């Protein structure tokens, strides 16, 4: 029997594609440190569980397709802390930020249109656009420039008559780059000049280090009607499994049209929404401690990588990822080898090959993405394993 061409075109996630090798290693009793996935080990706030306990109904019913009022109101309250005003009619609750991105693309782009994205980018953007029959239109950012945006002219040169939006993640996944005020202002000017939307993925907004200031396109009044905001509780509250995301825009036509897709999938899980609505009551000290913890982990990972001969990377300013260039030709082969043929003291490490974070063929083949979500001692052990693994791998390749 035939399967669809659409599904054949989709790639397996580079974050998870090596999972069978990891599972095989663990079945042999080898401890695997998972640096491949952005799964925080920070405790989820008690307010989430308290919210679940608040559920008293005798029947677990469908919720509104747009999301329950309590959760929407909690997001509205949260954004006021960032001096952003939203109305209930400008928000849709989604199954994670992933669904929000897919719905945003489907609401603004037709088959054969394209979305401009700086590469490397979150690998699942490829999948979301493929599902929507929309093309990725990449423009390059460079490791030696900290993956910051190129010139305005370089970006303008990539825009054509089928370009519908610019999609950015800020802070970035996989790079950890935090765009400056001037970079965001430049994108806003481009959006106005070329009549484009900006899809702004801000799920790592709380994780900006080194006393840098975070800038959202929503801070610019002139473009607010063309900004589509993507958000999630997954990383902010270490609640990835809840699958609660948000699609928001001051452009109510976009939200109204996207509501059709929300209705087609009925609703987001009711109890998780109720629990997530209570997260707004989390003590603000939680964010202070979590941010400090991640900044410390960033320093441990970055400093460790810089000590490995031949490894090249820039210090990321946000999120919890680093893209590192390795002294190997095929980072995917090396990443697989770490799981199938290498261990030290019965331990090894799992990383994500970075080629899958690029749309341009040939880029990222000697790079990996590392997530520094693990606790301090595990990160130190992981960096040492990576160093030892590289030494052994280079002897045989």
C-alpha positions in Angstrom: 0.0 0.0 0.0 1.1 3.5 -0.8 1.9 6.2 1.8 1.5 9.9 1.0 4.2 12.0 -0.6 3.6 14.6 2.1 4.6 12.2 4.8 7.7 11.0 2.8 8.9 14.6 2.6 8.8 15.1 6.3 12.1 14.5 8.1 12.4 12.6 11.4 13.3 14.9 14.2 17.1 15.2 14.7 16.3 15.7 18.4 14.7 12.3 18.7 15.9 10.2 15.6 18.7 8.6 17.6 16.4 7.6 20.4 16.4 3.8 19.4 20.2 3.8 19.8 19.9 5.5 23.2 17.3 2.9 24.3 19.5 0.1 23.1 22.5 1.5 25.1 20.3 1.9 28.2 19.0 -1.7 27.8 22.7 -2.8 28.2 23.0 -0.9 31.5 24.8 2.1 30.1 23.9 5.5 31.6 23.0 8.0 28.9 23.1 11.7 29.6 20.5 13.3 27.4 21.8 16.6 26.0 19.6 16.1 22.9 16.3 17.4 24.2 15.1 20.6 25.9 13.4 18.7 28.8 14.0 20.8 32.0 14.6 18.9 35.2 13.5 22.0 37.2 10.5 21.1 39.4 7.1 22.2 38.0 5.6 24.8 40.4 3.2 23.4 43.0 0.6 25.8 41.7 0.1 23.5 38.7 -0.8 20.5 40.8 -2.9 22.8 43.1 -4.9 23.8 39.9 -5.6 20.1 39.1 -7.0 19.7 42.7 -9.4 22.5 42.0 -11.2 20.5 39.4 -14.5 19.4 41.0 -16.9 18.7 38.1 -18.4 15.2 37.9 -18.1 15.1 34.1 -14.9 15.8 32.2 -16.4 17.9 29.4 -15.2 19.6 26.3 -13.9 23.1 26.8 -14.3 26.0 24.5 -12.3 25.6 21.3 -10.6 28.9 22.0 -9.7 27.8 25.5 -11.1 28.3 29.0 -11.7 31.8 30.3 -9.5 31.3 33.4 -6.5 30.3 31.3 -6.9 33.1 28.8 -7.3 35.6 31.7 -4.1 34.3 33.3 -2.2 34.9 30.0 -3.7 38.4 29.8 -2.4 39.1 33.3 1.0 37.7 32.5 1.5 39.9 29.5 0.5 43.0 31.5 3.7 42.4 33.4 5.5 42.9 30.1 3.5 46.0 29.4 1.5 44.2 26.7 -2.2 44.5 26.6 -4.3 41.8 25.1 -8.1 41.2 24.9 -9.7 37.8 25.2 -10.7 38.0 21.5 -7.0 38.1 20.6 -6.0 34.8 22.1 -6.4 31.1 21.3 -5.2 28.3 23.6 -3.4 25.5 21.7 -1.9 22.1 22.3 1.5 23.4 23.0 3.5 26.1 21.0 3.9 23.6 18.2 0.2 23.6 17.3 0.2 27.4 17.6 2.9 27.6 14.9 1.1 25.2 12.6 -2.2 27.1 13.0 -0.5 30.5 12.4 1.1 29.3 9.2 -2.2 27.7 8.0 -4.1 30.9 8.7 -1.8 33.3 6.7 -0.2 31.2 3.9 -1.5 29.2 1.0 0.0 26.1 -0.7 3.2 27.1 -2.4 3.7 30.3 -0.3 6.9 30.6 1.8 7.9 31.7 5.2 11.3 33.5 5.7 13.3 31.9 8.6 16.8 32.5 9.8 18.8 29.2 9.9 19.6 27.3 11.9 16.1 27.1 13.3 13.9 24.8 15.5 13.8 21.7 13.4 10.0 21.1 13.7 9.4 24.4 11.8 10.2 22.2 8.8 7.5 19.7 9.7 4.9 22.4 10.5 5.4 24.1 7.1 5.4 20.8 5.3 2.1 19.9 6.8 0.7 23.2 5.7 2.2 22.8 2.1 4.2 26.0 2.7 7.9 26.3 2.0 10.7 27.2 4.3 12.6 30.2 2.8 15.9 30.2 4.8 18.5 32.9 5.2 21.8 32.2 6.8 23.1 33.3 10.1 26.7 32.6 11.1 28.2 30.9 14.2 31.1 33.4 14.2 28.6 36.2 14.5 26.8 34.6 17.3 23.9 33.6 14.9 22.7 37.2 14.9 20.8 38.5 11.9 22.5 39.6 8.7 22.0 43.0 7.1 18.6 44.3 6.0 19.6 44.0 2.4 20.6 40.3 2.8 17.2 39.6 4.2 15.3 41.6 1.6 17.1 39.7 -1.1 15.4 36.5 0.0 11.9 37.9 -0.2 9.7 37.1 -3.2 6.1 37.5 -4.2 5.1 34.3 -2.4 6.7 35.3 1.0 4.0 35.7 3.6 5.9 36.1 6.9 9.1 36.1 8.8 9.3 33.4 11.5 11.7 34.0 14.4 12.4 32.3 17.7 13.7 34.8 20.3 15.6 33.7 22.3 16.6 31.2 19.7 16.4 27.4 19.5 18.9 25.9 18.7 21.4 28.7 19.0 20.4 30.5 22.3 20.8 33.8 20.4 18.9 36.8 21.8 18.2 39.4 19.2 19.0 43.0 19.9 16.5 46.0 19.9 18.1 47.1 16.5 17.6 43.6 15.0 14.0 43.4 16.0 13.4 47.0 14.8 14.9 46.0 11.4 12.6 43.1 11.1 9.6 45.3 11.8 10.7 47.7 9.1 11.0 44.8 6.6 7.6 43.6 7.6 6.1 47.0 6.9 8.0 47.6 3.7 7.1 44.1 2.3 3.7 43.8 3.9 4.6 40.6 5.8 3.5 39.1 9.1 6.1 38.4 11.8 5.5 35.1 13.6 7.3 35.6 16.9 8.1 32.4 18.9 8.8 33.7 22.4 8.5 30.5 24.5 12.0 31.2 26.0 11.3 34.8 26.8 12.1 34.4 30.5 15.6 33.0 29.9 17.8 35.9 28.9 21.2 36.2 30.6 24.1 38.5 31.2 21.7 41.4 32.1 20.6 41.7 28.5 17.2 43.3 27.8 14.6 41.3 25.9 12.8 42.9 22.9 9.6 41.6 21.3 8.2 42.8 18.0 5.1 43.6 20.0 6.9 46.5 21.6 6.7 48.4 18.3 3.3 50.0 17.9 3.6 50.4 14.1 3.5 46.6 13.5 1.3 45.2 16.2 -1.4 44.3 13.8 1.0 42.0 11.8 2.6 40.3 14.8 1.5 36.7 15.6 2.7 35.6 19.0 3.6 32.0 19.8 3.9 31.1 23.5 3.9 28.1 25.8 4.1 27.2 29.5 6.4 24.2 28.7 9.7 25.8 29.4 8.7 28.8 31.5 7.1 26.6 34.1 8.9 23.4 33.3 5.6 21.9 32.3 6.4 20.3 28.9 4.0 17.4 29.3 1.0 19.7 29.9 1.0 20.7 26.2 -0.5 24.2 26.8 0.4 26.8 24.2 -0.9 30.1 22.9 -1.6 31.8 19.6 -2.2 35.5 20.1 -2.4 38.6 17.8 -3.7 42.1 17.8 -4.9 41.2 14.3 -8.3 39.8 15.2 -9.0 38.6 11.6 -6.1 36.2 12.0 -7.3 34.9 15.3 -10.9 34.6 14.1 -9.8 32.6 11.1 -7.5 30.4 13.1 -10.4 29.7 15.4 -11.8 27.5 12.6 -8.9 25.2 12.9 -9.2 25.1 16.7 -12.9 24.1 16.3 -11.9 21.3 13.9 -9.8 19.7 16.7 -12.5 20.5 19.3 -10.5 21.6 22.3 -7.3 21.5 24.3 -7.3 19.1 27.3 -9.6 20.6 30.0 -7.8 19.6 33.2 -4.4 20.8 31.9 -5.9 24.1 31.1 -7.4 24.5 34.6 -4.0 23.6 36.1 -2.1 25.9 33.8 -4.5 28.8 34.7 -3.3 28.6 38.3 0.4 29.0 37.3 -0.1 32.8 37.3 -0.1 32.5 41.1 3.5 31.2 41.1 5.8 33.2 43.3 8.0 35.5 41.2 11.0 34.2 43.1 10.6 31.0 41.1 11.6 32.7 37.9 14.6 34.4 39.6 15.9 31.1 40.9 15.3 29.2 37.6 17.0 31.9 35.5 20.0 31.9 37.8 20.2 28.1 37.6 20.1 28.1 33.8 22.7 30.8 33.6 25.0 28.8 35.8 24.4 25.7 33.7 25.1 27.7 30.5 28.4 28.8 31.9 29.4 25.2 32.9 28.6 23.9 29.4 30.1 26.7 27.5 33.4 26.8 29.5 33.6 23.0 29.2 33.2 23.0 25.5 35.8 25.7 25.0 38.3 23.4 26.7 37.8 20.7 24.1 40.4 20.9 21.3 38.8 21.7 18.0 35.4 22.6 19.3 34.1 26.0 18.2 31.1 27.7 19.8 29.8 31.1 20.8 28.4 31.9 24.2 24.6 31.8 24.0 22.7 34.7 25.7 19.4 32.9 26.2 17.2 29.8 26.2 19.2 26.6 27.1 20.9 25.5 24.0 24.3 25.7 22.3 25.3 24.9 18.8 28.9 23.6 18.7 31.1 23.0 15.6 33.1 19.7 16.1 36.4 18.6 14.6 34.6 15.9 12.6 33.1 15.7 9.1 29.9 14.0 10.0 28.4 15.0 13.4 25.4 12.7 12.9 27.7 9.7 12.5 29.6 10.8 15.6 26.4 11.3 17.6 25.2 7.8 16.7 28.7 6.3 17.4 28.6 7.8 21.0 25.5 5.6 21.6 26.5 2.4 19.8 30.2 2.1 20.2 31.4 4.4 23.0 31.1 4.4 26.8 33.4 5.5 29.7 32.8 4.0 33.1 29.6 2.6 31.6 28.3 6.1 30.7 27.8 8.0 27.4 26.1 11.1 26.1 23.4 11.8 23.6 23.4 15.0 21.5 21.3 16.2 18.5 23.0 16.5 15.1 22.6 20.0 13.9 22.2 19.4 10.1 18.4 18.9 10.7 18.2 22.4 12.1 19.1 23.8 8.6 17.0 23.9 5.4 20.1 24.5 3.2 21.6 21.2 2.2 25.2 20.7 3.4 25.0 23.2 6.3 25.5 22.0 9.9 26.9 18.6 9.0 29.8 19.1 11.5 27.7 20.7 14.2 25.6 19.5 17.1 23.0 21.1 19.3 23.4 20.7 23.0 20.7 21.3 25.6 22.0 22.2 29.0 18.9 21.3 31.0 20.7 18.8 33.2 21.9 19.5 36.7 25.5 20.8 37.3 27.2 17.5 38.0 25.6 15.8 35.0 26.7 18.6 32.7 30.2 18.3 33.9 30.2 14.5 33.3 28.6 15.0 29.9 31.2 17.5 28.7 34.0 15.1 29.9 32.3 12.2 28.0 32.0 14.4 24.9 35.7 15.2 25.1 36.8 11.6 25.6 34.4 10.5 22.8 35.9 12.9 20.4 39.4 11.7 21.2 38.5 8.1 20.5 36.4 8.9 17.5 39.2 10.8 15.8 41.5 7.8 16.1 39.2 5.6 14.0 37.8 8.1 11.5 
